[in-house]
Amino acid sequence: ENYRTQPPDLRWKWGENGAEEIHSKIEDCKIIPLAESLAACGRQILLTADPLKKIEATHAAFAAFTAGLLPLGVASAPAAPARPAAPQLVPADQVPKAQESDLPLSVYLLHNLAHVELNAVDLAWDTLVRFSHLHPSLPAEFFSDFLRVADDEARHLGWCLDRLAELDGGSGRFNYGCMPAHNLLWNSAQATQGDVAARLVLVPCVQEARGLDAGPRLVLRLRGHGDIRTAGIVEQISHEELAHVAVGVAWFSRICQELSLNAQTSFQSHVVELCPGGLLKGPFNYEARDTAGLQRQWYEPVSSPSPPPRKKRNKRGSARDRAIAETSSYEEERNSHQRIDVVSKRDKRKEERKMRKDLAAEAHRKLDLKLLHGRLASVLLIEATTSGTSPDLPRHEATPP
């Protein structure tokens, strides 16, 4: 209820101190031409390929609807949303991993997040448009909730694109589309296009809940590489995803109640059917999930085993990590000779430490021998004095080098 009654969030820019409002853009949204109904606007936005235009139209539709200027209406959802020419969509196993990519780590992670947010905008709009014919069986609050989710996701996408532009610095190398991406997220829309309950399970309660799990880890990773600014964006996005998961849980529970279905059993049956490849897997952020109302007994019995914990790396990190931390230039970070230089310096320091340790051990051994000879000479001298004979003192032989 708190989420539903909040005023529109107009913080569309990520400024120096975090999210900020841009009043000039807010005024521009008021003159964007809109379709005759909210559902028709949603179809129009789904068929918009340009991410920036999609963002602006989403904010404009949300502002118009909350001001009472748009009726809900009914529209048919397209089979798939329009997409820009880049990124190239490939099977998930063909998307390069971070260590295989020549992109800076911040750009790599931010590009992946931008792709997730673009899909999240379209998934929220598709939910609103595709099930618009179920109104009034589904109350108007259902559609206004998912409109607000779409508006949030558009704002998140805008933050990601703005930050990518900052990292790019006008070079044209680090924009959205600079690396391949997969289409797994949109596949969930196709798999649940005929069942609103299944859609609520798969999108908010599984996919967006995974964002609650991964968000804090991603924040720590970015901070560890010195990119505090991108980490702040990810942290804010992860915090706002709580409400989106809560919206999904609330509406799924309500639908189950009205259909006299057991919510836990129904949730688990949808997961077993829709997530055969282990989409629902730990480790889970239980605190965030509990806050969103996602009950553990719903998902734990049907989740895949968590992967084994990764071995802790040396506090100094890998050579790649040190190179990223030590340089502020992404161009320098990608030069392999710097990474090789870091490795050679590390090996040289290890050899020097070993040499100092060996020399110290040899010095201690010589000192122990001298002390032993001194003690033996003292004993023989005492014995000779008491017996009246001349002592046969041992000679100190030089120790081999």
Salt bridges, closest charged atoms under 4 A:
GLU1 OE2 - ARG4 NH1 3.12
ASP9 OD2 - ARG11 NH2 2.73
ASP9 OD2 - ARG155 NH2 3.52
GLU21 OE1 - HIS23 NE2 3.60
GLU27 OE2 - LYS30 NZ 3.43
GLU117 OE1 - HIS156 ND1 3.57
ASP122 OD1 - LYS54 NZ 2.87
ASP122 OD2 - ARG83 NH1 2.48
ASP126 OD2 - ARG130 NE 2.88
ASP126 OD2 - ARG199 NH2 2.93
ASP145 OD2 - ARG4 NH2 2.64
ASP151 OD1 - HIS59 ND1 2.65
ASP152 OD1 - ARG155 NH2 2.68
ASP152 OD2 - HIS244 NE2 2.91
GLU153 OE1 - HIS156 ND1 3.37
GLU153 OE2 - HIS244 ND1 3.08
GLU166 OE1 - ARG163 NH1 2.78
GLU166 OE1 - ARG229 NE 2.85
GLU208 OE1 - HIS244 ND1 3.21
ASP213 OD2 - ARG289 NH2 2.75
ASP227 OD1 - ARG163 NH2 2.92
GLU235 OE1 - ARG223 NH2 2.99
GLU240 OE2 - ARG11 NH2 3.20
GLU240 OE1 - ARG155 NH1 3.00
GLU240 OE1 - HIS156 NE2 2.62
GLU241 OE2 - HIS156 ND1 3.55
GLU241 OE1 - HIS244 ND1 3.05
GLU258 OE2 - ARG254 NE 3.38
ASP290 OD2 - ARG296 NH2 2.78
ASP321 OD1 - HIS225 NE2 3.17
ASP321 OD2 - ARG313 NH2 2.64
GLU331 OE1 - ARG173 NH1 2.66
GLU331 OE1 - ARG334 NH2 3.40
GLU333 OE2 - ARG320 NH1 3.56
ASP341 OD2 - LYS345 NZ 3.39
ASP347 OD1 - ARG346 NE 3.49
ASP358 OD2 - LYS354 NZ 3.30
GLU362 OE2 - ARG365 NH2 2.87
